[in-house]
């Protein structure tokens, strides 16, 4: 039972780590788009959201 709980805990941490990595990458993409865009930041961020959904 303790082994199962430890495995589940590792899995949850791995899932959280993967989610954080994906968010970090996504925020980097948005920041790069904002730096290089001639559009307003609001328009660029909405474009980034639209592309990913």
Sine and cosine of phi, psi and omega as CSV:
sin_phi,cos_phi,sin_psi,cos_psi,sin_omega,cos_omega
0.00,0.00,-0.68,0.74,0.02,-1.00
-0.89,0.45,-0.60,0.80,0.03,-1.00
-0.89,0.45,-0.66,0.75,0.01,-1.00
-0.90,0.43,-0.66,0.75,0.02,-1.00
-0.91,0.41,-0.65,0.76,0.02,-1.00
-0.91,0.42,-0.66,0.75,0.02,-1.00
-0.90,0.43,-0.68,0.74,0.02,-1.00
-0.89,0.45,-0.66,0.75,0.01,-1.00
-0.88,0.47,-0.69,0.73,0.03,-1.00
-0.90,0.44,-0.65,0.76,0.00,-1.00
-0.90,0.44,-0.68,0.73,0.01,-1.00
-0.90,0.43,-0.65,0.76,0.04,-1.00
-0.91,0.41,-0.62,0.78,0.03,-1.00
-0.90,0.43,-0.68,0.74,0.04,-1.00
-0.88,0.48,-0.69,0.72,0.00,-1.00
-0.91,0.42,-0.65,0.76,0.02,-1.00
-0.90,0.44,-0.66,0.75,0.04,-1.00
-0.89,0.45,-0.66,0.75,0.02,-1.00
-0.90,0.43,-0.68,0.74,0.03,-1.00
-0.90,0.44,-0.64,0.77,0.04,-1.00
-0.89,0.45,-0.67,0.75,0.02,-1.00
-0.90,0.43,-0.67,0.75,0.03,-1.00
-0.91,0.41,-0.65,0.76,0.04,-1.00
-0.87,0.49,-0.69,0.72,0.04,-1.00
-0.89,0.46,-0.71,0.70,-0.02,-1.00
-0.89,0.45,-0.69,0.73,0.03,-1.00
-0.90,0.43,-0.60,0.80,0.08,-1.00
-0.89,0.46,-0.66,0.75,0.04,-1.00
-0.89,0.46,-0.68,0.73,0.00,-1.00
-0.92,0.40,-0.68,0.73,0.01,-1.00
-0.87,0.49,-0.67,0.74,0.03,-1.00
-0.90,0.44,-0.66,0.75,0.02,-1.00
-0.90,0.44,-0.63,0.77,0.02,-1.00
-0.92,0.40,-0.62,0.78,-0.01,-1.00
-0.92,0.39,-0.57,0.82,-0.12,-0.99
-0.98,-0.18,-0.03,1.00,-0.11,-0.99
-1.00,-0.02,0.51,-0.86,0.13,-0.99
-1.00,-0.03,-0.20,0.98,-0.01,-1.00
-0.98,0.18,0.22,-0.98,0.07,-1.00
-0.93,0.37,0.48,-0.88,0.02,-1.00
-0.83,0.56,-0.60,0.80,0.00,-1.00
-0.90,0.44,-0.67,0.74,0.01,-1.00
-0.91,0.42,-0.68,0.73,0.00,-1.00
-0.89,0.45,-0.71,0.71,-0.03,-1.00
-0.91,0.41,-0.59,0.81,0.05,-1.00
-0.92,0.38,-0.61,0.79,0.07,-1.00
-0.88,0.47,-0.66,0.75,0.00,-1.00
-0.91,0.42,-0.63,0.78,0.02,-1.00
-0.92,0.39,-0.68,0.74,-0.03,-1.00
-0.89,0.46,-0.63,0.77,-0.04,-1.00
-0.91,0.42,-0.58,0.81,-0.11,-0.99
-1.00,0.05,-0.21,0.98,-0.04,-1.00
-0.98,-0.18,0.00,0.00,0.00,0.00
